[in-house]
Amino acid sequence: MGRPVFRRLFCHLSTYRLIWFLAAVMLCRAQVVTQNEKKPLNTPASLRCSLQNSEEVLIVTWQKIKAVSPENMVTFSKNHGVVVQPAYKDKINITQLELKNSTITFWNTTLEDEGCYKCLFNTFGSGKISGTACLSLSVQPTVFLHYKFFEDHLNITCSANARPAPVISWKVSGSGIENSTEVLFHPNGTTSVTSVLQVKDPKRQVGKEVVCQVLHLGNVTSVTQTVHKGFWFSVPLLLSIVSLVILLVLISILLYWKRRRNQDRVLSDSAKDYFLELPTSLGESHGLPTSHWVRNVLIFANEICTEP
């Protein structure tokens, strides 16, 4: 009979200890007031912790919560002031130099800064009392809406790039419309979502408004565009037109080249006839040697043949 009573008493004591331990943990958490922050990427951001009890604080430590173990970032105390760890220099600092109210500031947030952080108040009587604050980074959406006519259908495309990923919806009237969506993740942490509407009868969509709605962090951005009449063409017809134009250009170049060649030939024959009928004594009558006169005539004939 003694053993069951002892076991029952031990179980009751263990239960009481567990309850007291959980109560102490909840009390310590309630003593630290924190607030999560949502900020745009590549902008300054601040996290705050406030100790609500009357315990004397010796030192405040900020840690980044990681998968393996928390990593010390910066500390503040009256004796040593602000001490920033080398990995976080020029990136963060404690901007509220108090022991019971502490603020850490990121000068220019990056993707690596997103996550949760722990503030530790090392007190004289109660030891370490901690709180947790989380930082979420976002990028506002950029939205593009355009359309393109094809031979037998119309494509209306809406794309949005943001962080976190946006959600695209449509306001469009008509039937025979199919929707497809593509998601692309970028190294900078943003996500591109592209939604394409394929309209089977594009002529019925002319003159109607199409609205693309982008949902991001509870806010809706709407982009409206009216479909105007496009130019419907056939691909074989387009290829035929291009081939005909190229053929006409080649024929024009050939005719121009033959005409130019004939002109050069006529000028060359005229120069030869003029040279043959020229008396050799003409140069001598002007006091010039016959060889000198002939050389000048040859030069003149060459200039006529090569004149553009």
C-alpha positions in Angstrom: 0.0 0.0 0.0 2.9 2.3 0.6 4.2 2.3 -3.0 0.9 3.3 -4.7 0.5 6.2 -2.2 4.1 7.3 -2.8 3.6 7.2 -6.6 0.4 9.1 -6.3 2.0 11.8 -4.2 5.0 12.0 -6.6 2.7 12.4 -9.5 0.9 15.2 -7.7 4.1 16.9 -6.9 5.4 16.6 -10.5 2.1 18.0 -11.8 2.3 21.0 -9.4 5.9 21.7 -10.4 5.0 21.6 -14.1 2.1 24.0 -13.5 4.4 26.4 -11.5 7.1 26.2 -14.2 4.6 27.0 -17.0 3.1 29.8 -14.9 6.6 31.2 -14.4 7.4 31.0 -18.1 4.1 32.7 -19.0 4.7 35.4 -16.4 8.2 36.1 -17.7 6.8 36.4 -21.2 4.0 38.7 -20.1 6.7 40.9 -18.4 8.2 41.7 -21.8 6.2 43.6 -24.4 7.2 43.3 -28.0 5.7 44.2 -31.3 6.2 42.6 -34.7 7.1 44.8 -37.7 6.3 44.7 -41.4 8.6 46.9 -43.5 9.5 47.3 -47.2 12.7 45.7 -48.3 15.8 47.8 -48.5 14.5 50.4 -45.9 15.3 51.0 -42.2 13.4 48.9 -39.6 13.2 48.9 -35.8 12.2 46.2 -33.3 11.3 47.1 -29.7 11.3 45.3 -26.3 10.0 46.7 -23.0 10.4 45.1 -19.6 7.3 45.8 -17.4 8.5 44.6 -14.0 10.6 46.5 -11.4 13.6 44.2 -11.5 17.0 45.9 -11.9 18.4 45.2 -15.4 22.2 44.7 -15.7 22.5 44.1 -19.4 20.3 43.8 -22.5 21.2 41.4 -25.3 19.6 41.0 -28.7 19.9 37.7 -30.5 18.8 36.4 -33.9 16.8 33.2 -33.6 18.3 30.5 -35.9 17.7 26.8 -36.5 20.6 25.5 -34.3 21.0 28.1 -31.6 20.4 31.9 -31.1 23.2 34.2 -32.4 24.3 37.2 -30.3 24.1 40.4 -32.3 24.5 43.4 -29.9 24.5 44.2 -26.2 24.0 47.2 -24.0 25.0 47.9 -20.4 26.0 50.9 -18.3 29.5 49.7 -17.9 30.4 48.8 -21.5 27.8 50.8 -23.5 26.8 49.3 -26.9 28.8 46.4 -28.2 28.0 45.2 -31.7 29.3 41.8 -32.8 31.6 42.0 -35.9 29.2 40.2 -38.2 26.6 42.9 -37.6 28.7 46.1 -37.6 27.4 48.8 -39.9 24.2 46.9 -40.3 22.4 47.3 -36.9 22.7 49.3 -33.7 20.8 49.8 -30.4 19.1 53.2 -30.9 17.3 53.4 -27.5 20.0 53.4 -24.8 17.9 52.2 -21.9 18.0 49.0 -19.8 14.3 48.4 -19.6 13.3 49.7 -23.0 15.5 48.6 -25.9 15.2 49.3 -29.6 17.3 47.7 -32.3 17.5 49.4 -35.8 18.5 47.9 -39.1 19.9 50.6 -41.3 19.0 49.0 -44.6 17.1 45.7 -44.5 18.0 42.8 -46.7 16.5 39.3 -47.2 18.8 37.9 -44.5 17.3 40.3 -41.9 13.8 38.7 -42.1 13.0 36.5 -39.2 12.5 36.6 -35.4 14.7 38.1 -32.8 15.0 37.7 -29.0 15.7 40.4 -26.5 17.2 39.2 -23.2 17.0 41.3 -20.1 19.6 40.0 -17.6 18.1 41.1 -14.2 19.6 41.1 -10.8 16.9 39.2 -9.0 15.1 37.1 -11.6 17.8 36.2 -14.0 17.2 36.3 -17.8 13.8 37.5 -18.9 13.2 37.4 -22.7 10.8 38.5 -25.4 10.5 37.8 -29.1 9.9 40.2 -32.0 9.6 39.3 -35.6 10.5 41.3 -38.8 8.7 40.7 -42.1 9.9 42.3 -45.3 7.8 43.1 -48.3 8.0 44.5 -51.8 5.0 46.4 -53.2 3.6 44.9 -56.4 4.3 46.2 -59.9 1.5 45.3 -62.3 1.5 45.1 -66.1 -1.5 44.5 -68.2 -1.4 44.1 -72.0 -3.1 42.2 -74.8 -2.1 40.8 -78.2 -4.2 39.6 -81.2 -3.3 36.4 -83.0 -4.8 34.7 -86.0 -7.6 32.8 -84.2 -7.5 34.1 -80.6 -6.7 37.0 -78.3 -4.3 36.8 -75.3 -4.8 39.2 -72.3 -1.8 39.0 -69.9 -1.6 40.4 -66.4 1.7 40.1 -64.5 2.6 41.2 -61.0 5.9 41.1 -59.1 5.9 41.4 -55.3 7.0 40.0 -52.0 5.2 37.9 -50.6 3.6 36.4 -53.7 0.6 38.3 -55.1 -2.7 36.8 -56.1 -4.3 37.7 -59.5 -8.0 37.7 -60.3 -10.0 39.0 -63.3 -13.1 41.0 -64.1 -14.0 40.2 -67.6 -17.2 39.4 -69.5 -17.8 36.9 -72.3 -17.5 33.2 -72.9 -14.9 30.9 -74.4 -12.2 32.3 -72.1 -9.5 30.1 -70.7 -7.1 31.1 -67.9 -3.5 29.9 -67.2 -1.2 31.0 -64.4 2.6 30.9 -64.1 4.7 31.5 -61.0 8.4 32.5 -61.0 10.6 32.9 -58.0 13.5 35.4 -58.2 16.8 35.4 -56.2 16.0 38.8 -54.7 13.1 37.2 -52.8 10.2 38.5 -55.0 7.7 36.4 -56.8 6.3 37.0 -60.3 2.8 35.8 -61.0 1.6 35.9 -64.7 -2.0 35.2 -65.6 -3.0 34.8 -69.2 -6.6 34.9 -70.5 -7.1 33.3 -73.9 -10.2 34.5 -75.7 -11.4 32.2 -78.5 -13.5 34.9 -80.2 -11.4 38.1 -80.1 -13.9 40.2 -82.2 -16.5 40.0 -79.4 -14.0 41.3 -76.9 -13.3 44.5 -78.8 -14.5 47.7 -77.0 -14.9 45.9 -73.7 -13.0 46.6 -70.5 -10.8 44.1 -68.8 -9.9 44.5 -65.1 -6.9 42.8 -63.5 -7.0 42.7 -59.7 -3.9 42.0 -57.7 -4.2 41.1 -54.0 -1.2 41.7 -51.8 -1.0 41.9 -48.0 -4.7 42.7 -47.8 -4.7 45.5 -50.4 -6.2 45.2 -53.9 -4.6 47.0 -56.9 -6.8 47.2 -60.0 -5.6 47.9 -63.5 -8.2 48.5 -66.3 -7.7 48.4 -70.0 -10.1 48.5 -73.0 -9.5 46.1 -75.9 -9.3 48.1 -79.1 -9.7 46.7 -82.6 -6.6 45.0 -83.8 -5.3 43.9 -87.2 -6.1 40.3 -87.9 -3.7 38.8 -90.4 -2.8 35.4 -91.8 0.7 34.1 -91.3 0.9 32.6 -94.8 -0.3 35.9 -96.3 2.3 37.8 -94.4 5.0 35.5 -95.6 3.8 35.9 -99.2 3.9 39.7 -98.9 7.4 39.7 -97.5 8.6 37.4 -100.2 7.1 39.6 -102.9 8.7 42.7 -101.5 12.1 41.1 -101.4 11.7 39.9 -105.0 10.8 43.4 -106.2 13.8 44.9 -104.4 16.1 42.4 -106.1 14.6 43.1 -109.6 15.1 46.8 -109.0 18.7 46.4 -108.0 19.4 44.2 -111.1 17.8 46.7 -113.5 19.7 49.6 -112.0 22.9 47.7 -112.3 22.3 46.8 -116.0 21.4 50.4 -116.8 24.5 51.7 -115.1 26.7 49.2 -117.0 25.3 50.2 -120.4 25.9 53.9 -119.6 29.5 53.2 -118.7 30.0 51.2 -121.9 28.6 54.0 -124.1 30.8 56.6 -122.5 33.9 54.3 -123.0 33.1 53.8 -126.7 32.7 57.6 -127.2 36.0 58.3 -125.7 37.7 55.7 -128.0 36.2 57.2 -131.1 37.3 60.7 -130.1 40.8 59.5 -129.6 41.0 57.6 -132.9 39.8 60.6 -135.0 42.2 63.0 -133.3 45.1 64.0 -135.7 48.5 63.4 -134.4 49.7 66.7 -135.8 47.2 68.6 -133.6 49.4 68.3 -130.6 52.5 69.4 -132.6 50.6 72.5 -133.9 50.2 73.6 -130.3 53.8 73.1 -129.5 53.2 69.9 -127.6 54.8 66.5 -128.3 52.5 63.9 -129.8 53.2 61.5 -126.8 52.2 64.2 -124.3 48.9 64.9 -126.2 48.0 61.3 -126.4 48.6 60.8 -122.6 46.3 63.7 -121.8 43.6 62.3 -124.0 43.9 58.9 -122.4 43.5 60.5 -119.0 40.5 62.4 -120.2 38.9 59.3 -121.6 39.5 57.4 -118.4 37.8 60.1 -116.3 34.8 60.0 -118.6 34.5 56.2 -118.2 34.9 56.3 -114.4 32.7 59.4 -113.8 29.7 58.5 -111.5 
